[in-house]
Amino acid sequence: MKSNQILLIVLLALSLIVLLQNIQTASLRLFFWSISLPQLILTLLTLLVGFAVGYLAATMTRRKTAHRQP
């Protein structure tokens, strides 16, 4: 296994532990919306958005460096 795969597995395991410990209800207020949902779902959505933003940033950085190389 590559070190990247091991790191990903460890991060996913830690994320799962944190998610399972947060099952109480949380209230999210954003601008004029107010939503009450389990903290587990809110944390999961935050993690997914973070992974997506990180993936997009890494992809855009790779494309920029690929275009610069002769």
CORHU-V927971 format. One record per backbone hydrogen bond with DSSP energy under -0.5 kcal/mol. CO is the residue of the C=O (numbers start at 1). NH is the residue of the N-H. If there is no record, write none. Layout:
BEGIN
co=CO nh=NH
co=CO nh=NH
END
This chain:
BEGIN
co=2 nh=6
co=3 nh=7
co=4 nh=8
co=5 nh=9
co=6 nh=10
co=7 nh=11
co=8 nh=12
co=9 nh=13
co=10 nh=14
co=11 nh=15
co=12 nh=16
co=13 nh=17
co=14 nh=18
co=15 nh=19
co=16 nh=20
co=17 nh=21
co=18 nh=22
co=19 nh=22
co=21 nh=23
co=24 nh=39
co=26 nh=37
co=27 nh=29
co=28 nh=30
co=28 nh=35
co=30 nh=33
co=33 nh=30
co=35 nh=28
co=35 nh=37
co=37 nh=26
co=38 nh=41
co=38 nh=42
co=39 nh=43
co=40 nh=44
co=41 nh=45
co=42 nh=46
co=43 nh=47
co=44 nh=48
co=45 nh=49
co=46 nh=50
co=47 nh=51
co=48 nh=52
co=49 nh=53
co=50 nh=54
co=51 nh=55
co=52 nh=56
co=53 nh=57
co=54 nh=58
co=55 nh=59
co=56 nh=60
co=57 nh=61
co=58 nh=62
co=59 nh=63
co=60 nh=64
co=61 nh=65
co=62 nh=66
co=63 nh=67
co=64 nh=68
co=65 nh=69
END
